[in-house]
């Protein structure tokens, strides 16, 4: 598994999907994931690795997702003014 401090999809060299599939395949029992959002396309990339990992009796996965940002219309000015 390649070690990176921050994984993003800005390059095709190593995507978040590849990182998570590697992590799921190489873990002994637990995975913690924090993400800004969730989509079904991303889940499809991980589905087979996750399914295989659940065969282990001690496998545990924790997910933390954010939510879509909502702009507060009560704030006056532009982002540069804040």
C-alpha positions in Angstrom: 0.0 0.0 0.0 1.3 3.5 -0.9 1.4 5.8 2.1 0.1 9.3 1.7 -0.8 12.0 4.2 -3.7 13.3 2.0 -5.3 11.3 -0.7 -7.3 13.1 -3.4 -8.5 12.5 -7.0 -6.5 15.4 -8.5 -4.3 13.0 -10.4 -4.8 9.6 -11.9 -1.7 8.3 -10.1 -3.5 7.2 -6.9 -7.1 7.8 -6.4 -9.2 7.7 -3.2 -10.9 4.5 -4.4 -7.5 2.8 -4.9 -6.4 4.0 -1.4 -9.5 2.7 0.3 -9.5 -0.6 -1.6 -5.8 -1.1 -0.6 -6.7 -0.2 3.0 -9.6 -2.5 3.2 -7.6 -5.4 1.7 -4.6 -4.9 4.0 -6.4 -4.3 7.3 -6.7 -6.8 10.0 -10.0 -5.7 11.5 -11.0 -2.1 11.5 -11.4 0.9 9.2 -12.4 4.4 10.0 -13.5 6.7 7.2 -14.4 10.4 7.3 -15.7 12.0 4.1 -17.5 15.1 3.1 -20.1 13.2 1.2 -21.1 9.7 0.0 -22.2 8.6 -3.5 -23.2 5.3 -5.0 -20.5 5.4 -7.7 -17.9 5.6 -5.0 -19.5 2.7 -3.1 -19.5 0.6 -6.3 -15.7 1.0 -6.5 -15.4 -0.4 -2.9 -18.2 -3.0 -2.9 -16.2 -6.1 -3.6 -13.4 -5.2 -1.2 -15.9 -4.4 1.6 -17.9 -7.6 0.9 -14.8 -9.7 1.2 -13.7 -7.9 4.4 -17.0 -8.7 6.1 -16.1 -12.4 6.0 -13.8 -11.7 8.9 -15.5 -12.0 12.3 -13.6 -9.1 13.8 -14.0 -6.7 10.9 -15.4 -3.3 11.9 -16.0 -0.2 9.8 -16.9 3.2 11.0 -18.2 5.9 8.6 -18.5 9.6 9.2 -20.1 11.7 6.5 -20.6 15.5 6.2 -23.5 17.0 4.5 -24.0 19.4 1.6 -22.9 22.9 2.5 -25.8 25.4 2.8 -25.1 29.0 2.1 -26.4 31.3 4.8 -28.3 34.1 3.0 -28.3 36.3 6.1 -24.6 37.1 5.8 -24.0 40.3 3.8 -21.0 40.8 1.6 -18.9 38.5 -0.4 -16.6 35.7 0.8 -13.6 38.0 0.3 -15.2 40.4 2.9 -15.4 37.7 5.6 
